[in-house]
Amino acid sequence: DVRQIFHNCIEYNNRNSPEYKAYHRLSKFFDKRVKELSLAEDVLTPAGSNKGRESV
């Protein structure tokens, strides 16, 4: 979900906008914390993934 927010900031904001600048700072911080906490990649998968879910 966080990565989708980052993607949307890039997609919908100009590089000079406060939102884009905030995305840039926050994404660096987020990536650093993910590495520090040694989070597994499977925790970072997109929310749209249906892996392991049953169809209704």
mmCIF file as Biopython writes it, N, C-alpha, C and O atoms, coordinates in Angstrom:
data_model
#
loop_
_atom_site.group_PDB
_atom_site.id
_atom_site.type_symbol
_atom_site.label_atom_id
_atom_site.label_alt_id
_atom_site.label_comp_id
_atom_site.label_asym_id
_atom_site.label_entity_id
_atom_site.label_seq_id
_atom_site.pdbx_PDB_ins_code
_atom_site.Cartn_x
_atom_site.Cartn_y
_atom_site.Cartn_z
_atom_site.occupancy
_atom_site.B_iso_or_equiv
_atom_site.auth_seq_id
_atom_site.auth_asym_id
_atom_site.pdbx_PDB_model_num
ATOM 1   N N  . ASP A ? 1  ? 0.813   -1.190  0.000   1.0 0.0 1  A 1 
ATOM 2   C CA . ASP A ? 1  ? 0.000   0.000   0.000   1.0 0.0 1  A 1 
ATOM 3   C C  . ASP A ? 1  ? 0.861   1.260   0.000   1.0 0.0 1  A 1 
ATOM 4   O O  . ASP A ? 1  ? 0.543   2.233   -0.683  1.0 0.0 1  A 1 
ATOM 5   N N  . VAL A ? 2  ? 1.941   1.241   0.760   1.0 0.0 2  A 1 
ATOM 6   C CA . VAL A ? 2  ? 2.820   2.410   0.823   1.0 0.0 2  A 1 
ATOM 7   C C  . VAL A ? 2  ? 3.456   2.663   -0.529  1.0 0.0 2  A 1 
ATOM 8   O O  . VAL A ? 2  ? 3.555   3.807   -0.975  1.0 0.0 2  A 1 
ATOM 9   N N  . ARG A ? 3  ? 3.882   1.604   -1.173  1.0 0.0 3  A 1 
ATOM 10  C CA . ARG A ? 3  ? 4.515   1.782   -2.490  1.0 0.0 3  A 1 
ATOM 11  C C  . ARG A ? 3  ? 3.520   2.306   -3.523  1.0 0.0 3  A 1 
ATOM 12  O O  . ARG A ? 3  ? 3.912   3.032   -4.437  1.0 0.0 3  A 1 
ATOM 13  N N  . GLN A ? 4  ? 2.270   1.959   -3.398  1.0 0.0 4  A 1 
ATOM 14  C CA . GLN A ? 4  ? 1.242   2.496   -4.297  1.0 0.0 4  A 1 
ATOM 15  C C  . GLN A ? 4  ? 1.083   3.996   -4.075  1.0 0.0 4  A 1 
ATOM 16  O O  . GLN A ? 4  ? 0.915   4.754   -5.030  1.0 0.0 4  A 1 
ATOM 17  N N  . ILE A ? 5  ? 1.135   4.414   -2.842  1.0 0.0 5  A 1 
ATOM 18  C CA . ILE A ? 5  ? 1.066   5.845   -2.536  1.0 0.0 5  A 1 
ATOM 19  C C  . ILE A ? 5  ? 2.256   6.561   -3.162  1.0 0.0 5  A 1 
ATOM 20  O O  . ILE A ? 5  ? 2.096   7.629   -3.753  1.0 0.0 5  A 1 
ATOM 21  N N  . PHE A ? 6  ? 3.439   5.985   -3.038  1.0 0.0 6  A 1 
ATOM 22  C CA . PHE A ? 6  ? 4.627   6.585   -3.652  1.0 0.0 6  A 1 
ATOM 23  C C  . PHE A ? 6  ? 4.456   6.683   -5.162  1.0 0.0 6  A 1 
ATOM 24  O O  . PHE A ? 6  ? 4.765   7.711   -5.765  1.0 0.0 6  A 1 
ATOM 25  N N  . HIS A ? 7  ? 3.965   5.614   -5.764  1.0 0.0 7  A 1 
ATOM 26  C CA . HIS A ? 7  ? 3.742   5.615   -7.210  1.0 0.0 7  A 1 
ATOM 27  C C  . HIS A ? 7  ? 2.769   6.727   -7.608  1.0 0.0 7  A 1 
ATOM 28  O O  . HIS A ? 7  ? 2.996   7.428   -8.594  1.0 0.0 7  A 1 
ATOM 29  N N  . ASN A ? 8  ? 1.703   6.885   -6.855  1.0 0.0 8  A 1 
ATOM 30  C CA . ASN A ? 8  ? 0.715   7.926   -7.148  1.0 0.0 8  A 1 
ATOM 31  C C  . ASN A ? 8  ? 1.319   9.320   -7.018  1.0 0.0 8  A 1 
ATOM 32  O O  . ASN A ? 8  ? 0.979   10.212  -7.795  1.0 0.0 8  A 1 
ATOM 33  N N  . CYS A ? 9  ? 2.198   9.518   -6.057  1.0 0.0 9  A 1 
ATOM 34  C CA . CYS A ? 9  ? 2.860   10.821  -5.914  1.0 0.0 9  A 1 
ATOM 35  C C  . CYS A ? 9  ? 3.673   11.160  -7.154  1.0 0.0 9  A 1 
ATOM 36  O O  . CYS A ? 9  ? 3.664   12.301  -7.616  1.0 0.0 9  A 1 
ATOM 37  N N  . ILE A ? 10 ? 4.368   10.176  -7.689  1.0 0.0 10 A 1 
ATOM 38  C CA . ILE A ? 10 ? 5.160   10.383  -8.902  1.0 0.0 10 A 1 
ATOM 39  C C  . ILE A ? 10 ? 4.244   10.643  -10.086 1.0 0.0 10 A 1 
ATOM 40  O O  . ILE A ? 10 ? 4.493   11.535  -10.897 1.0 0.0 10 A 1 
ATOM 41  N N  . GLU A ? 11 ? 3.189   9.858   -10.173 1.0 0.0 11 A 1 
ATOM 42  C CA . GLU A ? 11 ? 2.276   9.908   -11.316 1.0 0.0 11 A 1 
ATOM 43  C C  . GLU A ? 11 ? 1.486   11.212  -11.392 1.0 0.0 11 A 1 
ATOM 44  O O  . GLU A ? 11 ? 1.280   11.745  -12.482 1.0 0.0 11 A 1 
ATOM 45  N N  . TYR A ? 12 ? 1.048   11.723  -10.261 1.0 0.0 12 A 1 
ATOM 46  C CA . TYR A ? 12 ? 0.085   12.825  -10.272 1.0 0.0 12 A 1 
ATOM 47  C C  . TYR A ? 12 ? 0.628   14.173  -9.796  1.0 0.0 12 A 1 
ATOM 48  O O  . TYR A ? 12 ? -0.125  15.146  -9.730  1.0 0.0 12 A 1 
ATOM 49  N N  . ASN A ? 13 ? 1.911   14.249  -9.465  1.0 0.0 13 A 1 
ATOM 50  C CA . ASN A ? 13 ? 2.467   15.506  -8.970  1.0 0.0 13 A 1 
ATOM 51  C C  . ASN A ? 13 ? 3.699   15.925  -9.757  1.0 0.0 13 A 1 
ATOM 52  O O  . ASN A ? 13 ? 4.489   15.091  -10.199 1.0 0.0 13 A 1 
ATOM 53  N N  . ASN A ? 14 ? 3.844   17.215  -9.919  1.0 0.0 14 A 1 
ATOM 54  C CA . ASN A ? 14 ? 5.006   17.811  -10.571 1.0 0.0 14 A 1 
ATOM 55  C C  . ASN A ? 14 ? 6.222   17.657  -9.659  1.0 0.0 14 A 1 
ATOM 56  O O  . ASN A ? 14 ? 6.089   17.672  -8.436  1.0 0.0 14 A 1 
ATOM 57  N N  . ARG A ? 15 ? 7.404   17.509  -10.253 1.0 0.0 15 A 1 
ATOM 58  C CA . ARG A ? 15 ? 8.632   17.333  -9.470  1.0 0.0 15 A 1 
ATOM 59  C C  . ARG A ? 15 ? 8.893   18.483  -8.500  1.0 0.0 15 A 1 
ATOM 60  O O  . ARG A ? 15 ? 9.557   18.289  -7.481  1.0 0.0 15 A 1 
ATOM 61  N N  . ASN A ? 16 ? 8.392   19.652  -8.797  1.0 0.0 16 A 1 
ATOM 62  C CA . ASN A ? 16 ? 8.622   20.811  -7.935  1.0 0.0 16 A 1 
ATOM 63  C C  . ASN A ? 16 ? 7.546   20.993  -6.871  1.0 0.0 16 A 1 
ATOM 64  O O  . ASN A ? 16 ? 7.625   21.927  -6.072  1.0 0.0 16 A 1 
ATOM 65  N N  . SER A ? 17 ? 6.558   20.134  -6.846  1.0 0.0 17 A 1 
ATOM 66  C CA . SER A ? 17 ? 5.453   20.281  -5.892  1.0 0.0 17 A 1 
ATOM 67  C C  . SER A ? 17 ? 5.884   19.815  -4.496  1.0 0.0 17 A 1 
ATOM 68  O O  . SER A ? 17 ? 6.771   18.971  -4.368  1.0 0.0 17 A 1 
ATOM 69  N N  . PRO A ? 18 ? 5.259   20.360  -3.465  1.0 0.0 18 A 1 
ATOM 70  C CA . PRO A ? 18 ? 5.558   19.915  -2.094  1.0 0.0 18 A 1 
ATOM 71  C C  . PRO A ? 18 ? 5.256   18.423  -1.895  1.0 0.0 18 A 1 
ATOM 72  O O  . PRO A ? 18 ? 5.956   17.741  -1.146  1.0 0.0 18 A 1 
ATOM 73  N N  . GLU A ? 19 ? 4.221   17.925  -2.562  1.0 0.0 19 A 1 
ATOM 74  C CA . GLU A ? 19 ? 3.860   16.507  -2.431  1.0 0.0 19 A 1 
ATOM 75  C C  . GLU A ? 19 ? 4.949   15.601  -3.000  1.0 0.0 19 A 1 
ATOM 76  O O  . GLU A ? 19 ? 5.284   14.576  -2.405  1.0 0.0 19 A 1 
ATOM 77  N N  . TYR A ? 20 ? 5.494   15.978  -4.140  1.0 0.0 20 A 1 
ATOM 78  C CA . TYR A ? 20 ? 6.554   15.179  -4.756  1.0 0.0 20 A 1 
ATOM 79  C C  . TYR A ? 20 ? 7.799   15.192  -3.876  1.0 0.0 20 A 1 
ATOM 80  O O  . TYR A ? 20 ? 8.439   14.160  -3.675  1.0 0.0 20 A 1 
ATOM 81  N N  . LYS A ? 21 ? 8.133   16.364  -3.356  1.0 0.0 21 A 1 
ATOM 82  C CA . LYS A ? 21 ? 9.309   16.479  -2.492  1.0 0.0 21 A 1 
ATOM 83  C C  . LYS A ? 21 ? 9.122   15.658  -1.216  1.0 0.0 21 A 1 
ATOM 84  O O  . LYS A ? 21 ? 10.061  15.023  -0.735  1.0 0.0 21 A 1 
ATOM 85  N N  . ALA A ? 22 ? 7.908   15.675  -0.675  1.0 0.0 22 A 1 
ATOM 86  C CA . ALA A ? 22 ? 7.615   14.874  0.518   1.0 0.0 22 A 1 
ATOM 87  C C  . ALA A ? 22 ? 7.734   13.385  0.200   1.0 0.0 22 A 1 
ATOM 88  O O  . ALA A ? 22 ? 8.284   12.618  0.990   1.0 0.0 22 A 1 
ATOM 89  N N  . TYR A ? 23 ? 7.211   12.974  -0.973  1.0 0.0 23 A 1 
ATOM 90  C CA . TYR A ? 23 ? 7.339   11.572  -1.397  1.0 0.0 23 A 1 
ATOM 91  C C  . TYR A ? 23 ? 8.808   11.171  -1.427  1.0 0.0 23 A 1 
ATOM 92  O O  . TYR A ? 23 ? 9.177   10.107  -0.929  1.0 0.0 23 A 1 
ATOM 93  N N  . HIS A ? 24 ? 9.642   12.022  -2.009  1.0 0.0 24 A 1 
ATOM 94  C CA . HIS A ? 24 ? 11.052  11.693  -2.178  1.0 0.0 24 A 1 
ATOM 95  C C  . HIS A ? 24 ? 11.725  11.463  -0.820  1.0 0.0 24 A 1 
ATOM 96  O O  . HIS A ? 24 ? 12.448  10.483  -0.642  1.0 0.0 24 A 1 
ATOM 97  N N  . ARG A ? 25 ? 11.488  12.355  0.119   1.0 0.0 25 A 1 
ATOM 98  C CA . ARG A ? 25 ? 12.067  12.212  1.463   1.0 0.0 25 A 1 
ATOM 99  C C  . ARG A ? 25 ? 11.501  10.987  2.183   1.0 0.0 25 A 1 
ATOM 100 O O  . ARG A ? 25 ? 12.241  10.217  2.794   1.0 0.0 25 A 1 
ATOM 101 N N  . LEU A ? 26 ? 10.196  10.819  2.102   1.0 0.0 26 A 1 
ATOM 102 C CA . LEU A ? 26 ? 9.550   9.715   2.808   1.0 0.0 26 A 1 
ATOM 103 C C  . LEU A ? 26 ? 9.945   8.355   2.231   1.0 0.0 26 A 1 
ATOM 104 O O  . LEU A ? 26 ? 10.126  7.395   2.980   1.0 0.0 26 A 1 
ATOM 105 N N  . SER A ? 27 ? 10.080  8.267   0.914   1.0 0.0 27 A 1 
ATOM 106 C CA . SER A ? 27 ? 10.442  6.981   0.312   1.0 0.0 27 A 1 
ATOM 107 C C  . SER A ? 27 ? 11.856  6.571   0.707   1.0 0.0 27 A 1 
ATOM 108 O O  . SER A ? 27 ? 12.117  5.388   0.929   1.0 0.0 27 A 1 
ATOM 109 N N  . LYS A ? 28 ? 12.773  7.536   0.799   1.0 0.0 28 A 1 
ATOM 110 C CA . LYS A ? 28 ? 14.131  7.229   1.256   1.0 0.0 28 A 1 
ATOM 111 C C  . LYS A ? 28 ? 14.094  6.697   2.690   1.0 0.0 28 A 1 
ATOM 112 O O  . LYS A ? 28 ? 14.727  5.692   3.011   1.0 0.0 28 A 1 
ATOM 113 N N  . PHE A ? 29 ? 13.338  7.392   3.542   1.0 0.0 29 A 1 
ATOM 114 C CA . PHE A ? 29 ? 13.208  6.975   4.935   1.0 0.0 29 A 1 
ATOM 115 C C  . PHE A ? 29 ? 12.578  5.587   5.030   1.0 0.0 29 A 1 
ATOM 116 O O  . PHE A ? 29 ? 13.051  4.735   5.782   1.0 0.0 29 A 1 
ATOM 117 N N  . PHE A ? 30 ? 11.519  5.368   4.273   1.0 0.0 30 A 1 
ATOM 118 C CA . PHE A ? 30 ? 10.810  4.089   4.288   1.0 0.0 30 A 1 
ATOM 119 C C  . PHE A ? 30 ? 11.740  2.950   3.876   1.0 0.0 30 A 1 
ATOM 120 O O  . PHE A ? 30 ? 11.801  1.923   4.552   1.0 0.0 30 A 1 
ATOM 121 N N  . ASP A ? 31 ? 12.462  3.128   2.771   1.0 0.0 31 A 1 
ATOM 122 C CA . ASP A ? 31 ? 13.372  2.083   2.295   1.0 0.0 31 A 1 
ATOM 123 C C  . ASP A ? 31 ? 14.464  1.793   3.325   1.0 0.0 31 A 1 
ATOM 124 O O  . ASP A ? 31 ? 14.834  0.639   3.540   1.0 0.0 31 A 1 
ATOM 125 N N  . LYS A ? 32 ? 14.970  2.840   3.953   1.0 0.0 32 A 1 
ATOM 126 C CA . LYS A ? 32 ? 16.004  2.670   4.977   1.0 0.0 32 A 1 
ATOM 127 C C  . LYS A ? 32 ? 15.465  1.859   6.155   1.0 0.0 32 A 1 
ATOM 128 O O  . LYS A ? 32 ? 16.137  0.945   6.634   1.0 0.0 32 A 1 
ATOM 129 N N  . ARG A ? 33 ? 14.266  2.182   6.621   1.0 0.0 33 A 1 
ATOM 130 C CA . ARG A ? 33 ? 13.671  1.471   7.756   1.0 0.0 33 A 1 
ATOM 131 C C  . ARG A ? 33 ? 13.357  0.015   7.409   1.0 0.0 33 A 1 
ATOM 132 O O  . ARG A ? 33 ? 13.531  -0.873  8.243   1.0 0.0 33 A 1 
ATOM 133 N N  . VAL A ? 34 ? 12.901  -0.227  6.197   1.0 0.0 34 A 1 
ATOM 134 C CA . VAL A ? 34 ? 12.621  -1.603  5.771   1.0 0.0 34 A 1 
ATOM 135 C C  . VAL A ? 34 ? 13.896  -2.431  5.860   1.0 0.0 34 A 1 
ATOM 136 O O  . VAL A ? 34 ? 13.872  -3.566  6.334   1.0 0.0 34 A 1 
ATOM 137 N N  . LYS A ? 35 ? 15.010  -1.862  5.403   1.0 0.0 35 A 1 
ATOM 138 C CA . LYS A ? 35 ? 16.286  -2.579  5.468   1.0 0.0 35 A 1 
ATOM 139 C C  . LYS A ? 35 ? 16.730  -2.777  6.913   1.0 0.0 35 A 1 
ATOM 140 O O  . LYS A ? 35 ? 17.183  -3.859  7.286   1.0 0.0 35 A 1 
ATOM 141 N N  . GLU A ? 36 ? 16.601  -1.726  7.726   1.0 0.0 36 A 1 
ATOM 142 C CA . GLU A ? 36 ? 17.008  -1.818  9.131   1.0 0.0 36 A 1 
ATOM 143 C C  . GLU A ? 36 ? 16.204  -2.874  9.887   1.0 0.0 36 A 1 
ATOM 144 O O  . GLU A ? 36 ? 16.742  -3.577  10.743  1.0 0.0 36 A 1 
ATOM 145 N N  . LEU A ? 37 ? 14.944  -2.978  9.573   1.0 0.0 37 A 1 
ATOM 146 C CA . LEU A ? 37 ? 14.067  -3.928  10.258  1.0 0.0 37 A 1 
ATOM 147 C C  . LEU A ? 37 ? 14.098  -5.316  9.635   1.0 0.0 37 A 1 
ATOM 148 O O  . LEU A ? 37 ? 13.460  -6.242  10.135  1.0 0.0 37 A 1 
ATOM 149 N N  . SER A ? 38 ? 14.843  -5.457  8.540   1.0 0.0 38 A 1 
ATOM 150 C CA . SER A ? 38 ? 14.985  -6.730  7.830   1.0 0.0 38 A 1 
ATOM 151 C C  . SER A ? 38 ? 13.634  -7.346  7.491   1.0 0.0 38 A 1 
ATOM 152 O O  . SER A ? 38 ? 13.420  -8.542  7.687   1.0 0.0 38 A 1 
ATOM 153 N N  . LEU A ? 39 ? 12.731  -6.523  6.983   1.0 0.0 39 A 1 
ATOM 154 C CA . LEU A ? 39 ? 11.420  -7.033  6.584   1.0 0.0 39 A 1 
ATOM 155 C C  . LEU A ? 39 ? 11.559  -7.891  5.336   1.0 0.0 39 A 1 
ATOM 156 O O  . LEU A ? 39 ? 12.306  -7.553  4.417   1.0 0.0 39 A 1 
ATOM 157 N N  . ALA A ? 40 ? 10.845  -8.990  5.311   1.0 0.0 40 A 1 
ATOM 158 C CA . ALA A ? 40 ? 10.872  -9.897  4.169   1.0 0.0 40 A 1 
ATOM 159 C C  . ALA A ? 40 ? 10.152  -9.262  2.986   1.0 0.0 40 A 1 
ATOM 160 O O  . ALA A ? 40 ? 9.222   -8.477  3.172   1.0 0.0 40 A 1 
ATOM 161 N N  . GLU A ? 41 ? 10.574  -9.598  1.783   1.0 0.0 41 A 1 
ATOM 162 C CA . GLU A ? 41 ? 9.948   -9.064  0.569   1.0 0.0 41 A 1 
ATOM 163 C C  . GLU A ? 41 ? 8.479   -9.445  0.469   1.0 0.0 41 A 1 
ATOM 164 O O  . GLU A ? 41 ? 7.683   -8.683  -0.080  1.0 0.0 41 A 1 
ATOM 165 N N  . ASP A ? 42 ? 8.103   -10.617 0.991   1.0 0.0 42 A 1 
ATOM 166 C CA . ASP A ? 42 ? 6.702   -11.025 0.889   1.0 0.0 42 A 1 
ATOM 167 C C  . ASP A ? 42 ? 5.782   -10.115 1.706   1.0 0.0 42 A 1 
ATOM 168 O O  . ASP A ? 42 ? 4.582   -10.055 1.439   1.0 0.0 42 A 1 
ATOM 169 N N  . VAL A ? 43 ? 6.320   -9.419  2.682   1.0 0.0 43 A 1 
ATOM 170 C CA . VAL A ? 43 ? 5.539   -8.448  3.450   1.0 0.0 43 A 1 
ATOM 171 C C  . VAL A ? 43 ? 5.260   -7.218  2.601   1.0 0.0 43 A 1 
ATOM 172 O O  . VAL A ? 43 ? 4.275   -6.513  2.825   1.0 0.0 43 A 1 
ATOM 173 N N  . LEU A ? 44 ? 6.127   -6.959  1.626   1.0 0.0 44 A 1 
ATOM 174 C CA . LEU A ? 44 ? 6.036   -5.752  0.817   1.0 0.0 44 A 1 
ATOM 175 C C  . LEU A ? 44 ? 5.312   -5.966  -0.502  1.0 0.0 44 A 1 
ATOM 176 O O  . LEU A ? 44 ? 5.364   -5.091  -1.366  1.0 0.0 44 A 1 
ATOM 177 N N  . THR A ? 45 ? 4.644   -7.089  -0.690  1.0 0.0 45 A 1 
ATOM 178 C CA . THR A ? 45 ? 3.946   -7.347  -1.949  1.0 0.0 45 A 1 
ATOM 179 C C  . THR A ? 45 ? 2.735   -6.438  -2.085  1.0 0.0 45 A 1 
ATOM 180 O O  . THR A ? 45 ? 2.140   -6.042  -1.083  1.0 0.0 45 A 1 
ATOM 181 N N  . PRO A ? 46 ? 2.365   -6.103  -3.321  1.0 0.0 46 A 1 
ATOM 182 C CA . PRO A ? 46 ? 1.213   -5.218  -3.544  1.0 0.0 46 A 1 
ATOM 183 C C  . PRO A ? 46 ? -0.081  -5.797  -2.989  1.0 0.0 46 A 1 
ATOM 184 O O  . PRO A ? 46 ? -0.254  -7.015  -2.937  1.0 0.0 46 A 1 
ATOM 185 N N  . ALA A ? 47 ? -0.976  -4.927  -2.582  1.0 0.0 47 A 1 
ATOM 186 C CA . ALA A ? 47 ? -2.249  -5.341  -1.991  1.0 0.0 47 A 1 
ATOM 187 C C  . ALA A ? 47 ? -3.131  -6.088  -2.979  1.0 0.0 47 A 1 
ATOM 188 O O  . ALA A ? 47 ? -3.972  -6.886  -2.564  1.0 0.0 47 A 1 
ATOM 189 N N  . GLY A ? 48 ? -2.961  -5.852  -4.269  1.0 0.0 48 A 1 
ATOM 190 C CA . GLY A ? 48 ? -3.788  -6.481  -5.284  1.0 0.0 48 A 1 
ATOM 191 C C  . GLY A ? 48 ? -3.452  -7.932  -5.532  1.0 0.0 48 A 1 
ATOM 192 O O  . GLY A ? 48 ? -4.129  -8.601  -6.312  1.0 0.0 48 A 1 
ATOM 193 N N  . SER A ? 49 ? -2.430  -8.423  -4.890  1.0 0.0 49 A 1 
ATOM 194 C CA . SER A ? 49 ? -2.022  -9.808  -5.085  1.0 0.0 49 A 1 
ATOM 195 C C  . SER A ? 49 ? -3.050  -10.757 -4.490  1.0 0.0 49 A 1 
ATOM 196 O O  . SER A ? 49 ? -3.468  -10.584 -3.345  1.0 0.0 49 A 1 
ATOM 197 N N  . ASN A ? 50 ? -3.456  -11.753 -5.259  1.0 0.0 50 A 1 
ATOM 198 C CA . ASN A ? 50 ? -4.432  -12.741 -4.799  1.0 0.0 50 A 1 
ATOM 199 C C  . ASN A ? 50 ? -3.768  -14.040 -4.382  1.0 0.0 50 A 1 
ATOM 200 O O  . ASN A ? 50 ? -4.444  -15.056 -4.218  1.0 0.0 50 A 1 
ATOM 201 N N  . LYS A ? 51 ? -2.474  -14.022 -4.212  1.0 0.0 51 A 1 
ATOM 202 C CA . LYS A ? 51 ? -1.732  -15.220 -3.855  1.0 0.0 51 A 1 
ATOM 203 C C  . LYS A ? 51 ? -2.281  -15.821 -2.565  1.0 0.0 51 A 1 
ATOM 204 O O  . LYS A ? 51 ? -2.344  -15.151 -1.534  1.0 0.0 51 A 1 
ATOM 205 N N  . GLY A ? 52 ? -2.670  -17.064 -2.632  1.0 0.0 52 A 1 
ATOM 206 C CA . GLY A ? 52 ? -3.165  -17.766 -1.471  1.0 0.0 52 A 1 
ATOM 207 C C  . GLY A ? 52 ? -4.609  -17.474 -1.113  1.0 0.0 52 A 1 
ATOM 208 O O  . GLY A ? 52 ? -5.084  -17.916 -0.067  1.0 0.0 52 A 1 
ATOM 209 N N  . ARG A ? 53 ? -5.312  -16.744 -1.951  1.0 0.0 53 A 1 
ATOM 210 C CA . ARG A ? 53 ? -6.717  -16.434 -1.666  1.0 0.0 53 A 1 
ATOM 211 C C  . ARG A ? 53 ? -7.620  -17.266 -2.544  1.0 0.0 53 A 1 
ATOM 212 O O  . ARG A ? 53 ? -7.309  -17.552 -3.701  1.0 0.0 53 A 1 
ATOM 213 N N  . GLU A ? 54 ? -8.735  -17.646 -1.978  1.0 0.0 54 A 1 
ATOM 214 C CA . GLU A ? 54 ? -9.733  -18.413 -2.713  1.0 0.0 54 A 1 
ATOM 215 C C  . GLU A ? 54 ? -10.654 -17.503 -3.490  1.0 0.0 54 A 1 
ATOM 216 O O  . GLU A ? 54 ? -10.975 -16.406 -3.033  1.0 0.0 54 A 1 
ATOM 217 N N  . SER A ? 55 ? -11.083 -17.943 -4.661  1.0 0.0 55 A 1 
ATOM 218 C CA . SER A ? 55 ? -12.091 -17.199 -5.418  1.0 0.0 55 A 1 
ATOM 219 C C  . SER A ? 55 ? -13.448 -17.429 -4.789  1.0 0.0 55 A 1 
ATOM 220 O O  . SER A ? 55 ? -13.712 -18.507 -4.255  1.0 0.0 55 A 1 
ATOM 221 N N  . VAL A ? 56 ? -14.309 -16.433 -4.844  1.0 0.0 56 A 1 
ATOM 222 C CA . VAL A ? 56 ? -15.653 -16.555 -4.263  1.0 0.0 56 A 1 
ATOM 223 C C  . VAL A ? 56 ? -16.636 -16.894 -5.343  1.0 0.0 56 A 1 
ATOM 224 O O  . VAL A ? 56 ? -17.827 -17.042 -5.069  1.0 0.0 56 A 1 
#
